[in-house]
Amino acid sequence: MERPRGPSPRPGVGSDPVGGPARPTQTRPGQPRQRRPQRLRNHLMELGLVGLGKMGGNMRERIRRAGHTVIGYDRNPDLADVHSLRELVDSLQAPRVVWVMVPAGAATQSTIDELGELLSIGDVVVDGGNSRWTDDEKHAEELAAKGIGFVDCGVSGGVWGLENGYALMYGGAKDHVARVQPVFDALKPEGEFGAVHAGKVGAGHFAKMVHNGIEYAMMQAYAEGWELLEKVDSVTDVREVFRSWQEGTVIRSWLLDLAVNALDEDEHLERLKGFAQDSGEGRWTVEAAIDNAVPLPAITASLFARFASRQDDSPQMKMIAALRNQFGGHAVEKN
């Protein structure tokens, strides 16, 4: 039996953010400001969103700009539209879609466990965090036993996604993906690309994991080149060398733009410690490579370089830390 519909969302839930001002809008360095996503008039839907941090809060705003209703829950009451998962579920019209944006591991497991008890047959849960793909298979099986669908979605875009859109990689059954498609369309960048149904359950997070492994290796290459340029006496303006590469070279990229951004803020990165965390996805990428006998020397070396940064003050890791802060707002350690 379907759960009866609960109280209507508070005024404003479908349009303007509730519980504090919106985060500042940002655009990618050197790029024009993007237009807001086109309103999907014929496919408007309600979404429950669990987790309203740096990513989740901006995603809520972008989805609302497309005309959808978003009811958000977060443990921080200043960010939340409702004050419990039960209230969130009761505020949505069945069949429901609930998107989870909480840290991977225990937090995601407990949230999905609780939703499994609250949701009804025909509802769908989306895990948009950085979960390991093997956890997706477990979550899908647990929810399927209760008649609840599951989609995993790797999300990339960091603090820039609100204006520029989020790259999305999702996995799951076609009918479950179709239920969430209007939200995917609202979140993705404008244009033909930026979102993909990567395959069955687990494929979205596996694709995002490999994406992050590649990101590790690209950042490592920029960092090594930066340190070598800083080391020699003959190069007197390393920052402008990096800036010159932004046009007409085969290594130009958004990461290079962000490196120049970081050097504009701190030319020799003297305010940062040479210490860089890893989110876990680099490790999982290397483990998957071992399991499948696929050689990943560049990605593996970049992961080990981060481990080495925790033993001494590495100049290269200053650039890695600066880049992680630029695209994802990740914390850095300062001198």
C-alpha positions in Angstrom: 0.0 0.0 0.0 1.3 3.4 -0.9 2.1 5.8 1.9 -0.4 8.7 2.0 0.9 12.0 0.9 2.1 14.1 3.8 2.0 17.9 4.3 2.8 20.2 1.4 6.3 21.7 1.3 6.8 25.0 3.0 6.3 28.1 0.8 9.2 28.6 -1.5 10.5 25.1 -1.6 9.9 24.8 -5.3 11.6 28.1 -6.3 13.9 29.9 -4.0 16.3 28.1 -1.6 15.2 27.9 2.0 17.4 28.2 5.0 20.0 30.8 4.0 21.3 32.7 1.0 22.4 30.9 -2.1 26.1 30.3 -2.6 27.9 32.8 -4.8 27.6 31.9 -8.5 30.8 31.2 -10.2 32.0 30.5 -13.7 35.1 28.7 -14.9 38.2 30.9 -15.2 38.4 32.5 -18.6 34.9 31.3 -19.6 31.8 33.4 -20.2 28.9 33.0 -17.8 26.6 30.2 -18.8 22.9 30.7 -19.4 20.5 29.1 -16.9 19.3 25.6 -17.9 16.2 25.6 -20.1 13.0 25.1 -18.1 11.6 21.6 -18.7 8.0 22.6 -18.7 6.6 19.3 -19.8 8.6 17.1 -17.4 8.6 18.9 -14.1 8.9 16.7 -11.1 9.5 16.6 -7.3 12.8 15.5 -5.9 13.9 14.7 -2.3 17.6 15.6 -1.8 19.5 14.4 1.2 22.8 16.2 1.9 23.1 20.0 1.2 26.8 20.6 1.5 29.1 22.3 -1.1 27.8 20.0 -3.9 24.3 19.2 -2.7 23.3 22.8 -1.9 24.4 24.1 -5.3 22.7 21.1 -7.0 19.4 21.9 -5.2 19.6 25.5 -6.6 20.4 24.4 -10.2 17.5 21.9 -10.2 15.1 24.5 -8.9 16.2 26.9 -11.6 15.0 24.4 -14.1 11.5 24.6 -12.6 11.5 21.4 -10.5 10.5 21.1 -6.9 13.3 20.1 -4.5 12.8 19.3 -0.9 16.1 19.1 0.9 17.2 17.5 4.2 20.5 18.0 5.9 21.6 17.4 9.5 22.3 21.2 9.6 18.9 22.7 10.2 20.0 26.0 8.7 20.3 24.3 5.3 17.3 22.0 5.5 13.8 22.4 4.1 12.5 19.6 6.4 13.9 18.2 9.6 13.9 14.4 9.1 14.0 11.8 6.4 10.5 10.8 7.4 9.3 14.4 6.8 11.1 14.5 3.5 9.4 11.3 2.3 6.0 12.4 3.5 6.4 15.7 1.7 6.8 14.0 -1.7 4.0 12.7 -4.0 4.4 9.0 -4.8 6.0 7.5 -6.8 9.0 9.3 -5.2 12.6 10.0 -6.3 15.1 10.7 -3.5 18.7 11.7 -4.3 21.4 11.0 -1.7 24.5 13.3 -1.5 26.3 12.3 1.7 29.8 10.9 2.3 30.6 7.4 1.0 30.6 4.5 3.4 28.7 4.4 6.7 26.8 7.6 6.1 25.5 6.5 2.8 24.7 3.0 4.1 22.7 4.3 7.1 20.8 6.8 4.9 19.8 4.2 2.3 18.8 1.8 5.1 16.5 4.4 6.6 15.0 5.3 3.2 14.4 1.6 2.6 12.1 1.6 5.6 10.3 4.8 4.7 9.8 4.6 0.9 7.2 2.5 -1.0 7.1 0.1 -3.9 7.8 2.0 -7.1 10.0 4.7 -5.5 13.6 5.3 -6.7 16.8 6.1 -4.7 19.8 7.8 -6.4 23.2 7.7 -4.8 25.1 10.8 -6.2 28.0 10.6 -3.7 31.4 9.1 -4.2 30.4 5.5 -3.3 32.4 2.5 -4.4 30.7 0.7 -7.2 30.6 -2.6 -5.3 28.5 -0.8 -2.6 26.0 0.1 -5.4 25.4 -3.5 -6.2 24.6 -4.2 -2.6 22.3 -1.2 -2.2 20.4 -2.1 -5.4 19.8 -5.6 -4.2 18.7 -4.5 -0.7 16.2 -2.0 -2.1 15.0 -4.2 -4.9 13.8 -6.7 -2.3 11.4 -4.0 -1.1 10.3 -3.0 -4.6 12.4 0.2 -4.6 14.6 1.1 -7.6 18.2 2.3 -7.4 20.5 4.4 -9.7 24.1 5.3 -9.0 25.4 8.6 -10.3 29.0 9.9 -10.4 28.9 13.7 -10.3 31.8 16.0 -11.4 31.8 19.7 -11.4 32.8 20.8 -7.9 32.0 24.4 -6.8 31.7 25.4 -10.5 28.7 23.2 -11.2 25.9 25.6 -10.2 26.6 27.8 -13.2 28.4 25.5 -15.6 26.5 22.3 -15.0 27.7 18.9 -13.6 29.1 16.0 -15.6 27.0 13.0 -14.8 27.8 9.3 -15.2 24.9 7.1 -14.1 24.1 3.4 -13.9 21.0 1.4 -13.5 17.9 -0.1 -15.2 16.5 2.0 -18.1 13.1 2.4 -16.4 14.7 3.7 -13.2 17.0 6.1 -15.1 14.1 7.4 -17.1 12.3 8.4 -13.8 15.3 10.6 -12.9 16.1 11.9 -16.4 14.5 15.3 -16.0 16.8 15.9 -13.0 19.8 14.7 -15.0 18.8 17.1 -17.8 18.6 20.0 -15.3 22.0 19.3 -13.8 24.1 18.5 -16.9 25.9 21.2 -18.8 24.2 22.8 -21.8 24.8 21.1 -25.1 24.9 17.6 -26.4 27.5 16.1 -24.0 28.1 16.0 -20.3 25.9 13.1 -19.2 25.9 9.4 -20.0 23.9 6.3 -19.0 27.1 4.3 -18.5 25.5 0.9 -18.0 24.0 -1.2 -15.3 24.1 -0.6 -11.5 27.6 0.4 -10.4 28.7 1.7 -13.9 28.2 5.3 -13.0 30.4 5.3 -9.9 33.0 3.1 -11.7 33.2 5.6 -14.6 33.5 8.5 -12.1 36.2 6.5 -10.2 38.3 6.2 -13.4 37.6 9.8 -14.2 39.2 10.8 -10.9 42.1 8.4 -11.5 42.8 10.2 -14.7 42.5 13.5 -12.9 45.1 12.4 -10.4 47.6 11.7 -13.2 46.9 15.0 -15.0 47.3 17.1 -11.8 50.6 15.2 -11.1 52.0 16.1 -14.5 51.2 19.8 -14.1 52.7 19.7 -10.6 55.9 18.1 -11.7 56.3 20.5 -14.6 55.7 23.4 -12.2 58.3 22.3 -9.7 60.9 21.8 -12.4 60.3 25.3 -13.8 60.5 26.8 -10.3 63.8 25.0 -9.7 65.9 26.4 -12.6 67.4 29.9 -12.6 66.9 30.5 -16.3 63.0 30.7 -16.0 62.2 33.9 -14.2 58.3 33.9 -14.5 56.8 30.5 -14.1 53.3 31.8 -13.6 53.4 33.5 -17.1 54.8 30.3 -18.7 51.7 28.5 -17.3 49.5 31.3 -18.5 51.0 31.1 -22.0 50.1 27.5 -22.3 46.4 28.3 -22.0 46.1 29.1 -25.7 47.3 27.1 -28.7 49.0 24.2 -26.9 48.0 20.5 -26.7 48.1 20.6 -22.8 45.6 23.4 -22.4 42.7 22.4 -20.2 40.4 23.5 -17.4 43.0 22.2 -14.9 45.6 24.4 -16.4 43.2 27.4 -16.1 42.8 26.5 -12.4 46.5 26.2 -12.0 46.9 29.8 -13.3 44.1 30.8 -11.0 46.0 29.4 -8.0 49.3 31.0 -9.1 47.5 34.4 -9.4 46.4 34.0 -5.8 49.8 32.9 -4.5 52.5 33.1 -7.2 54.9 30.6 -5.6 52.3 28.7 -3.5 54.3 29.8 -0.4 51.2 29.9 1.8 50.4 26.2 1.2 51.9 23.1 2.8 53.0 20.4 0.4 50.4 17.9 1.6 47.5 16.5 -0.5 44.8 14.1 0.6 43.2 11.5 -1.6 39.5 10.9 -1.7 39.7 7.1 -2.0 38.7 6.9 -5.6 42.3 6.9 -6.7 43.0 3.9 -4.5 39.9 2.1 -5.8 41.0 2.8 -9.4 44.4 1.1 -8.8 42.7 -1.8 -7.0 40.4 -2.3 -9.9 43.4 -2.2 -12.3 45.1 -5.0 -10.3 41.9 -7.1 -10.3 41.6 -6.7 -14.1 45.3 -6.9 -14.9 45.3 -3.5 -16.5 48.6 -1.5 -16.2 48.0 2.0 -14.8 51.6 3.3 -14.2 50.8 7.0 -14.4 47.7 6.9 -12.2 49.4 4.6 -9.7 52.5 6.8 -9.4 50.3 9.9 -8.9 48.5 8.1 -6.0 51.8 7.1 -4.4 53.1 10.6 -4.8 50.3 11.8 -2.5 51.3 9.3 0.1 54.8 10.6 -0.1 53.6 14.1 0.5 52.5 13.2 4.0 56.1 12.4 4.9 57.7 15.7 3.9 56.8 19.1 2.5 56.6 18.4 -1.2 56.7 21.4 -3.6 54.7 19.3 -6.2 51.9 18.7 -3.6 51.5 22.4 -3.1 50.2 22.5 -6.7 48.1 19.4 -6.2 46.6 20.9 -3.0 46.0 24.2 -4.8 44.2 22.5 -7.8 42.0 20.4 -5.5 41.0 23.6 -3.7 40.3 25.4 -6.9 38.0 22.9 -8.5 36.4 21.2 -5.5 36.8 23.6 -2.6 38.8 20.9 -0.7 40.6 22.0 2.4 44.3 22.8 2.3 46.9 23.0 4.9 48.7 26.4 5.2 52.0 27.4 6.5 
